[in-house]
Structures are given as C-alpha cells and as structure tokens.
Amino acid sequence: MKLTGAELRTIRMPLVTPFETSFGVEEDRVAVLVRVIGTVGGDRRPTEVQGWGECVAMELPLYSSEYAEAAAAMLRTFLLPRLLRASAAGTDITAETVDALLEPFVGHRMAKAALEMAVLDAQLRGTGQSMAGYLGATRPTVPAGVSVGIQPSIATLLDVVADYLADGYVRIKLKIKPGWDVAPVEAVRERFGELIPLQVDANAAYTLADARVLRRLDAFDLLLIEQPLPEDDLRQHAELATLVRTPICLDESIVSPRAAADAIALKSCSVINIKAGRVGGYLAAKQIHDICRANGIPVWCGGMLETGLGRAANAALAALPGFTLTGDISASDRFYEQDITDPFVMDDGQITVPTGPGLGVIPNQSVLERFTVTTEWIQA
Ligand SMILES: O=C(O)CCC(=O)N[C@@H](C(=O)O)c1ccccc1
C-alpha cells in the first residue's frame, strides 16, 4: 500500500481490579495505538484503507526494557518516518516488508510489532481477508484462559478463582513469586480439585537456587511453570528443567524466532508462550508457531492486557493448529469495564475468532476519545 500518514495515540484505561504480578501492581493500562492511512489499488483505482496496531509495551519497563513512552518515541522519530519515506520513494508498503524496512533500528520489538500490525490490518481490510484467514487459523473459536494476579490472601485468591471458574474460564493461570507459590497453588488444588487445568507464571522471579521450592510444585499436576528464571538465562532454565518434573514454559526469553529455536535446541523449555508484541509482530509469531510445531513443542497465546484490537489479533493467532494449550485470551471484562472495541465475551468457555476483514474490529470513537491521553498525526 501507499502510506499517506499515521495517527499515534496514547490511551489510559482503568483496570476493573488491580493486577499484581511479581514485578509490580497495575491499576490501569497505558497503551500506544497506531492507525495507518494509505491507499491500495495503484493510481488507477486508489482505495483508501486504514489499519490499527496496538503496542503491548507497559507504562513502566518492568516486564521488558520497552515502555509506552519509548515506543511512542520510536514510532514518532524513527519507525513511522522510515516507512513514510520509503512509501514516498515508491516502495509498496506491505506487512511482509515492514520488518526488513525497520531492521536498521535495533530492538524495540513491541513498537515495531504495533506498526506491522497496523499495516497488516490495513492491507487485509483492502483485500477483504481476515487476520485468521491470513495467518492460517483452523478453528472458529478459541478456549478462554484467565490470568489471576497475586492476591492479598489465600481466602481472596480462592474467591477470585471461584468467580472465574463460574464465569466459564477453562484454564487458570496463577501469578507466583517467592513467598507466594506453594501455598496458593496447594489451596487452589484442595478447593477446586485435580481436574481444573492450572498453571503458574513467575515472571522471572526465581533463581536456580530456588529449584527445591519449584520442585515442590510438581505435587500439583500443573500444566507448566512459566518463566521461572531471568529472561536471558536459557542455560539455567535447561538445568532447572532437569530438576523439576513440571514442564518449563518460556515467555520473556522468547523474543524472536531465533530465540525460540535456541531455547528448543538447548532444552530450556518444553512449552512456549507466544506473544506477537514481544517477538516483533504477528508474522514472527507465526514463524515461532511453525518452528515449535516442527519440533513438537506445544504453544499458547500469552496476553498483555490488550484492548479489543490486540485481543482480536490474539484470538486469530491462537486459532492456529499448533496452539494446543489454552492461552490468556480472556473476555474484555476480565480487565476492562469498557473496551475500546465491542467487547469480547466468553460463550461456554470459548472466545469467537473475528471473521471480518483485517482485525475484524474497530474502536468505538467516543470510547477511544474518553481514554485518550494524547494523539498526534505523523506524515511524510
Ligand atoms: O490475560 C492477559 O492479557 C494478561 C496475561 C498476563 O498475565 N500477562 C502477564 C505476563 O507476564 O504474561 C503480564 C501482565 C502485565 C504486563 C506484562 C505481562
């Protein structure tokens, strides 16, 4: 497509309840959104298209080195000007070429992913193909899993889990950290039985010296332990994998298809959480899916508290055949009283994959305005 301009918007959305992880407590979500405007169909029959991208970088650099303000600066100063200049010079801007065009800029995968997502959405709205169709989805719905934050007490945790199970969630993920691990998992197992699919997410809060504690989790038949050790420690994850029986799943460590291939080769994990924003976009996410499938590694789609825009794309991704484990694809009301798109709702534990062109959803302008902190127009 011929890129004519882009809107860069920062929104702030209140969370329905504080969300505590091993790296902090979030009361609201700050998100950077990109809307690209362009034309397709050449000079003969130019048709205007627009596409939306959502950056998953948090307000603070606690999950990864990226954060919202830095992502906005990257998009404003380097990434969008690069694409706009290339387009003005006659380059056809497609989702498949964004990564190569942005390659000179090192890192900033979440910022790049948001821009690639916007270009892909615009491109697909132009052709009429859905994101699910483009990625190769094979299912019309995906199972809904929920991520449960660290709670003030075990009693509160059990009430929260009971509510989510009553809502129909088919998989429970518990955030853990040193001092909040064996006891909450044991309590959930005792209260709700052995049958509910249960996993834990440490967000890199442990070290290999904690292997004894992590091995105690083997007693609870967990689906996996997610990212127990620091992001850059594939070797020690491989060591830990020989000490605990529960499958090790990596999240923060898997920053690219190459990292996925390395982690598999080094036996650092036996499950991978794929987050398009973390790995540089939905095309890289699909590559990781394909690498894992070729190596017999099950994958699932992680969440980053996305609005309905990212949620739509994640539902499409999670419908690919290698996504055999339930992901963090929850209903919009898990985090938001009001989503910026029509809300994603759960139906019998399932989330429906959008079938419209592109993402298949668009923001509700008045809700978007209500949550907007800043918006700016970027053009060549
Ligand atoms: O369901 C969701 O969207 C959230 C899933 C979740 O727990 N995400 C975690 C994570 O570490 O995977 C996270 C939360 C906040 C910020 C970054 C990551």
PDBQT file of the ligand as one rigid body, heavy atoms in Angstrom, charges set to zero:
ROOT
HETATM    1  O1  LIG A 401      -4.692 -12.008  30.100  1.00  0.00    +0.000 OA
HETATM    2  C1  LIG A 401      -3.884 -11.082  29.897  1.00  0.00    +0.000 C 
HETATM    3  O2  LIG A 401      -3.919 -10.304  28.939  1.00  0.00    +0.000 OA
HETATM    4  C2  LIG A 401      -2.735 -10.928  30.894  1.00  0.00    +0.000 C 
HETATM    5  C3  LIG A 401      -1.953 -12.198  30.942  1.00  0.00    +0.000 C 
HETATM    6  C4  LIG A 401      -0.754 -11.993  31.832  1.00  0.00    +0.000 C 
HETATM    7  O3  LIG A 401      -0.741 -12.417  32.946  1.00  0.00    +0.000 OA
HETATM    8  N1  LIG A 401       0.259 -11.293  31.295  1.00  0.00    +0.000 N 
HETATM    9  C5  LIG A 401       1.442 -11.053  32.102  1.00  0.00    +0.000 C 
HETATM   10  C6  LIG A 401       2.515 -11.990  31.714  1.00  0.00    +0.000 C 
HETATM   11  O4  LIG A 401       3.579 -11.939  32.307  1.00  0.00    +0.000 OA
HETATM   12  O5  LIG A 401       2.271 -12.859  30.861  1.00  0.00    +0.000 OA
HETATM   13  C7  LIG A 401       1.788  -9.608  32.000  1.00  0.00    +0.000 A 
HETATM   14  C8  LIG A 401       0.982  -8.763  32.667  1.00  0.00    +0.000 A 
HETATM   15  C9  LIG A 401       1.198  -7.391  32.621  1.00  0.00    +0.000 A 
HETATM   16  C10 LIG A 401       2.218  -6.897  31.825  1.00  0.00    +0.000 A 
HETATM   17  C11 LIG A 401       3.036  -7.771  31.144  1.00  0.00    +0.000 A 
HETATM   18  C12 LIG A 401       2.811  -9.154  31.230  1.00  0.00    +0.000 A 
ENDROOT
TORSDOF 0
